[in-house]
């Protein structure tokens, strides 16, 4: 299992419950998932050669990951090198994890996407900014968790574009930036599982993000509040994107903007959705164990993805202005709210925090359910209002 962070824990537990011996690989010696593994190895999930050596030494049957983008490439590469099962080829995994390759592949297959430019040097970057007249979004081609994603508008013309290029390049390992058309609309994500080339859409999730210039996710709720026509269009485009990037077996998380001219694909990932979407929201709103199904599929076992309940679920993330946390006050009445499920804090008094520029700047979350999406959202908003972060 490549990765042992909090969002990988459910997959680690599932593999062990199925009777498999699980070796967890992570560069962080304090990774929480190590507690649940049979064996732990402090290796970067990007260190393919070391993982190949480990896999050979331990005679492993499967190399998999769960919720992170970059390890998808490593899992595909290592599995191909060792002749092990793969759900997406290594070549296609690059299209699913590098936004420049992704955009080119989707454009080739006529999947609707924003207009884009790929920039490898400052001159290309400046040309792209001028092309879009500074009305655009800049992001690293290989970034994740909203790190380095920034909205530009004509007011940014006063900034030195070469300095902006250098700042944004700090977020890209491969040294490539994307400059994209800024489109407007409601944003959703599509959670799917592909089995032998056939994609099953399990949920569409409404997304709440911060105001520009950054796009940090503040919450999600299911099912998305859509009419039947919008839902059908979104599912059709998501399936086209999934087929385009080459997912044969495995989960997918497709982010789509519903614009006035129709849905457009923002990004697609050949993995489970993070932010507790697939580990908590999908099971709570549909009854489908998406994490379990993805692990079973990766391990060559039959899966059951039939919905058995119809409800609503919502998560809201706790954020704050910049400072040092002096206290986190929680109204105890929150625990008695109908539909309240959990409160989890990622930060504690004494921790320094900043205004949300990426997912790492969030303080924690509340998670709630309801008979439908609207009631779950309302309960989550109420619970969120009952958590107060004090700064010094």
Secondary structure by P-SEA (a helix, b strand, c coil): cccccccaaaaaaaaaaaccccccccccccccccccccccccccccaaaaaaaaaaaacccccccccccaaaaaaaaaaaaacccccccaaaaaaaccaaaaaaaaaaaccccccccccccaaaaaaaaaaacccbbbbbccccccccbbbbccccccccaaaaaaaaacccccbbbbbbcccccbbbbbbbcccccbbbbcbbbbbbbccccccccccccccccccaaaaaaaaaaaaaaaaaacccbbbbbbbbbbccccbbbcccccccccccccccccccccccaaaaaaaaaaabbbbbcccccccccbbbbbbbccccccbbbbccccccccccccccccccccccccccccccccccccccccccaaaaaaaaaaaaaabbbbcc
